[in-house]
Amino acid sequence: MYRYLFFDADGTLFDFEQAEHNAFWKMAESLDLPLERDHEQRYIHCNTEVWKQFEKGEVTIEELKVKRFADFASESSILLDAEEASKSYQYQLSKQGILFDESITVLETLKERGYTLFLATNGIAEVQKGRIAVSKTEQYFDHIFISEEVGYQKPDPRFFTYMLETSGLSEQKQYSLMIGDSLSSDIAGGIASGMDTLWLNKEGKPLVDSKLKPTYTHSSLSTILEFLNGHF
């Protein structure tokens, strides 16, 4: 029986795609950049690739902040100051606390049932804290773990070790569950740290790597709520 639930943020509780879209165009507007619609997809590609590098430990979080815009400028032949774009984007993104429709209901219901909730997210502390504040979700979590503050990022087992030690649950892994939408980050890290995992697979993606097989797979937050029906 699980009692301690560690939720990923983006793609799990937070609608990062919409947040990213809003922040990108507000950044472009603030810097008066002559961008067209296809530029957004190019940025998303560059951003995704740099985050993959970050997860592998190939770049630092400080390098990531600027590199994604430098790569975008290079691929798009757009003249921009990557550091200036990064600062503007981070500010705009920090204001985008967009949740999925079910998120608050799920968090409130789980708290009412007696579960202890934590948030475990890769990201830039300033951005994530801003979004959490805007969404008014901090109240639901006993602790919020952000990779920039922890010093390691998911799936690095050291992120999970820190998370479990800080929450006093190193010896209670059997009662703890990592919930997230990313196989390469949430599920891989949970497995490596000896935690049970729940993959939120909203898009019905195939499981192509048997080494990343989660303990459970659910297609929506609502089915997770049905699954976690304990009372303490």
C-alpha positions as CSV (number, residue, x, y, z in Angstrom):
1,M,0.0,0.0,0.0
2,Y,1.5,3.3,-1.0
3,R,1.4,6.3,1.3
4,Y,4.0,8.7,-0.2
5,L,3.5,9.9,-3.8
6,F,6.2,11.7,-5.8
7,F,4.7,13.6,-8.7
8,D,6.5,14.9,-11.7
9,A,5.4,18.4,-12.8
10,D,5.5,19.0,-16.5
11,G,3.4,16.7,-18.6
12,T,2.0,15.1,-15.5
13,L,0.3,17.9,-13.5
14,F,1.3,21.0,-15.5
15,D,0.5,21.6,-19.2
16,F,4.0,22.5,-20.3
17,E,3.2,22.6,-24.0
18,Q,0.7,25.4,-23.6
19,A,3.0,27.2,-21.1
20,E,5.9,26.9,-23.5
21,H,3.8,28.2,-26.4
22,N,2.7,31.2,-24.4
23,A,6.1,32.0,-23.1
24,F,7.8,31.7,-26.5
25,W,5.5,34.2,-28.2
26,K,5.6,36.6,-25.3
27,M,9.4,36.5,-25.4
28,A,9.4,37.2,-29.1
29,E,7.0,40.1,-28.6
30,S,9.1,41.6,-25.8
31,L,12.3,41.4,-27.9
32,D,10.5,42.5,-31.1
33,L,11.7,39.4,-33.0
34,P,10.4,38.8,-36.5
35,L,9.3,35.2,-35.9
36,E,6.9,33.1,-37.9
37,R,4.8,30.1,-36.8
38,D,7.3,27.5,-37.9
39,H,10.0,29.1,-35.7
40,E,8.2,27.8,-32.6
41,Q,8.6,24.2,-33.8
42,R,12.3,24.8,-34.4
43,Y,12.7,26.2,-30.9
44,I,10.9,23.2,-29.4
45,H,13.2,20.8,-31.3
46,C,16.3,22.7,-30.0
47,N,15.0,22.9,-26.5
48,T,14.1,19.2,-26.4
49,E,17.6,18.2,-27.7
50,V,19.4,20.3,-25.1
51,W,17.2,19.0,-22.3
52,K,18.2,15.4,-23.4
53,Q,21.8,16.5,-23.1
54,F,21.1,17.9,-19.7
55,E,19.5,14.6,-18.5
56,K,22.6,12.8,-19.7
57,G,24.8,15.2,-17.8
58,E,26.4,16.6,-21.0
59,V,25.5,20.2,-20.3
60,T,24.9,22.1,-17.0
61,I,21.7,23.9,-16.3
62,E,23.4,27.2,-16.8
63,E,24.6,26.1,-20.2
64,L,21.2,24.8,-21.1
65,K,19.5,28.1,-20.4
66,V,21.4,29.8,-23.2
67,K,22.4,27.0,-25.5
68,R,18.8,26.2,-26.6
69,F,18.4,29.8,-27.9
70,A,21.9,29.8,-29.4
71,D,21.0,26.6,-31.3
72,F,17.6,28.0,-32.3
73,A,19.2,31.1,-33.7
74,S,21.7,29.1,-35.6
75,E,19.2,26.7,-37.1
76,S,16.7,29.5,-37.9
77,S,19.2,32.1,-39.2
78,I,17.6,34.5,-36.7
79,L,19.7,37.3,-35.2
80,L,19.1,37.3,-31.5
81,D,21.1,37.7,-28.2
82,A,20.8,34.2,-26.7
83,E,21.3,35.4,-23.2
84,E,18.7,38.1,-23.5
85,A,16.3,35.7,-25.1
86,S,16.9,33.2,-22.3
87,K,16.2,35.8,-19.6
88,S,13.0,37.0,-21.3
89,Y,11.8,33.4,-21.9
90,Q,12.4,32.3,-18.3
91,Y,10.6,35.3,-17.0
92,Q,7.6,34.7,-19.3
93,L,7.6,31.0,-18.5
94,S,7.6,31.6,-14.8
95,K,4.2,33.3,-15.2
96,Q,2.7,30.2,-16.9
97,G,1.2,28.1,-14.1
98,I,-1.1,26.1,-16.4
99,L,-2.5,22.9,-15.0
100,F,-4.3,20.1,-16.6
101,D,-8.0,20.1,-15.9
102,E,-7.9,17.2,-13.5
103,S,-4.8,18.2,-11.6
104,I,-6.4,20.1,-8.7
105,T,-9.1,17.5,-8.2
106,V,-6.5,14.8,-8.1
107,L,-4.2,16.6,-5.6
108,E,-7.1,17.6,-3.3
109,T,-8.6,14.1,-3.3
110,L,-5.3,12.4,-2.6
111,K,-4.6,14.8,0.3
112,E,-8.1,14.2,1.7
113,R,-7.4,10.4,1.5
114,G,-4.3,10.9,3.6
115,Y,-1.5,10.5,1.1
116,T,1.7,12.6,1.6
117,L,2.5,14.3,-1.7
118,F,5.8,15.6,-3.1
119,L,6.7,17.3,-6.3
120,A,9.9,16.2,-8.1
121,T,10.8,18.2,-11.2
122,N,13.7,18.8,-13.5
123,G,13.9,22.5,-14.3
124,I,15.1,26.0,-13.5
125,A,14.3,26.9,-9.9
126,E,13.1,30.5,-10.7
127,V,10.8,29.2,-13.4
128,Q,9.3,26.3,-11.6
129,K,8.8,28.2,-8.4
130,G,7.0,31.0,-10.3
131,R,4.7,28.5,-12.1
132,I,4.0,26.7,-8.8
133,A,3.1,30.0,-7.2
134,V,0.8,31.1,-10.0
135,S,-0.9,27.7,-10.0
136,K,-1.3,27.8,-6.2
137,T,-0.3,24.2,-5.8
138,E,2.5,24.5,-3.3
139,Q,0.0,23.9,-0.5
140,Y,-0.5,20.3,-1.6
141,F,3.2,19.2,-1.3
142,D,5.2,18.5,1.8
143,H,8.3,19.2,-0.2
144,I,9.2,20.4,-3.7
145,F,12.4,19.0,-5.3
146,I,13.7,21.0,-8.2
147,S,16.8,19.7,-10.0
148,E,18.6,23.0,-10.1
149,E,18.4,23.2,-6.3
150,V,19.1,19.5,-5.7
151,G,22.2,19.6,-7.8
152,Y,21.3,16.6,-9.9
153,Q,18.5,15.9,-12.4
154,K,16.2,13.0,-13.1
155,P,17.1,10.2,-14.0
156,D,20.3,10.6,-12.0
157,P,19.8,8.2,-9.0
158,R,21.4,10.9,-6.8
159,F,18.4,13.1,-7.4
160,F,16.2,10.3,-6.0
161,T,18.6,9.5,-3.1
162,Y,18.5,13.2,-2.1
163,M,14.7,13.2,-2.4
164,L,14.2,10.1,-0.3
165,E,16.7,11.1,2.3
166,T,15.3,14.6,2.7
167,S,11.8,13.3,3.0
168,G,12.9,10.7,5.5
169,L,11.8,7.8,3.3
170,S,15.0,6.0,2.4
171,E,13.8,3.0,4.4
172,Q,10.2,3.3,3.3
173,K,10.6,2.9,-0.5
174,Q,8.0,0.1,-0.4
175,Y,5.4,2.7,0.5
176,S,6.6,5.3,-2.0
177,L,5.6,5.7,-5.7
178,M,7.1,7.9,-8.4
179,I,4.5,9.2,-10.9
180,G,5.5,10.8,-14.1
181,D,5.0,11.0,-17.9
182,S,8.7,10.5,-18.9
183,L,10.1,7.1,-19.3
184,S,13.7,8.4,-19.7
185,S,13.5,10.7,-16.7
186,D,10.8,9.7,-14.1
187,I,10.5,6.0,-14.7
188,A,14.2,5.3,-15.4
189,G,15.3,7.3,-12.3
190,G,12.7,5.6,-10.1
191,I,13.7,2.2,-11.3
192,A,17.4,2.9,-10.7
193,S,16.7,4.1,-7.2
194,G,14.6,1.1,-6.3
195,M,11.2,2.8,-6.2
196,D,8.0,1.6,-7.7
197,T,6.9,3.7,-10.7
198,L,3.7,4.7,-12.4
199,W,4.0,5.9,-16.0
200,L,1.3,8.4,-17.1
201,N,1.1,7.5,-20.7
202,K,-1.6,9.8,-22.0
203,E,-0.7,9.4,-25.7
204,G,-0.6,5.6,-25.6
205,K,3.1,5.4,-26.5
206,P,4.6,1.9,-27.0
207,L,7.1,0.6,-24.4
208,V,10.1,-0.1,-26.6
209,D,12.8,-0.7,-23.8
210,S,12.0,-3.5,-21.5
211,K,14.6,-2.1,-19.0
212,L,12.3,0.8,-18.5
213,K,9.2,-1.1,-17.7
214,P,7.2,0.8,-15.1
215,T,5.4,-0.9,-12.2
216,Y,2.1,0.5,-13.5
217,T,0.9,2.3,-16.5
218,H,-2.1,4.6,-16.6
219,S,-3.6,6.7,-19.4
220,S,-4.9,9.6,-17.4
221,L,-4.8,11.3,-14.0
222,S,-8.4,10.2,-13.3
223,T,-7.5,6.5,-13.6
224,I,-4.6,7.2,-11.2
225,L,-7.1,8.5,-8.8
226,E,-9.2,5.3,-9.1
227,F,-6.0,3.3,-8.5
228,L,-4.9,5.2,-5.5
229,N,-8.0,4.7,-3.4
230,G,-6.5,4.0,0.0
231,H,-7.5,5.9,3.2
232,F,-5.1,6.5,6.0
